[in-house]
Amino acid sequence: MIKKLDKSQWESYFDKLSKNLGSKEAMIEVVGEEIGDQVETKAQPLIGLSYDPKDDEFVVTLEKHEHIIPQPQEIAIDEEVDGIKLIEVVEGDGTKHLIRLMSPLALPQ
């Protein structure tokens, strides 16, 4: 189910989400008219997600990469029974940043 978040919720929503992430991995894809569809990062451990209202930035912190989205205009989440699968952040110029969340594969016993 896709749900658009109100801008007033962003900071507290992602602070709370980051505290309860557990072991998730994320992959970031950027889709824009000028650049087409680009994979920014392959799946790697997700450290946190945050919105900074002072700088008006959405930040995705991964183990080996920090992805900053300036002046996000809208944020939507795709939430399923077992948690959030996708976060879509849209910049002012229409560029979309797709943050795909997944659980790491369990190692066989």
MOHUPE-V352072 format. One record per pair of residues at least 24 apart in sequence whose ideal C-beta (glycine too) atoms are under 7 Angstrom apart, sorted by the first residue. I is the first residue (numbers start at 1). J is the second residue. D is the distance in Angstrom with one decimal. If there is no record, write none. Layout:
i	j	d
I	J	D
I	J	D
This chain:
i	j	d
1	79	5.7
2	76	5.6
2	78	5.1
3	76	6.6
3	77	5.5
3	79	6.2
4	74	6.3
4	76	4.6
5	75	5.0
5	76	6.9
5	77	6.6
10	51	3.9
10	75	6.1
11	51	4.9
11	53	5.7
14	49	4.6
14	50	5.2
14	51	5.4
15	50	6.6
17	49	6.0
18	48	4.0
18	49	5.4
18	50	6.5
21	46	6.2
23	104	5.9
24	101	5.2
24	102	6.9
24	103	6.4
25	102	5.4
25	104	5.2
26	60	6.6
26	62	6.0
26	99	5.5
26	100	6.5
26	101	5.4
27	100	4.6
28	60	6.3
28	67	5.3
28	97	6.5
28	99	5.6
29	98	4.4
30	95	6.4
30	97	5.6
31	96	4.5
31	98	6.6
32	94	6.9
32	95	3.8
33	94	6.6
40	67	6.1
41	65	5.1
43	102	6.5
46	101	6.8
58	89	5.2
60	99	5.6
69	97	5.2
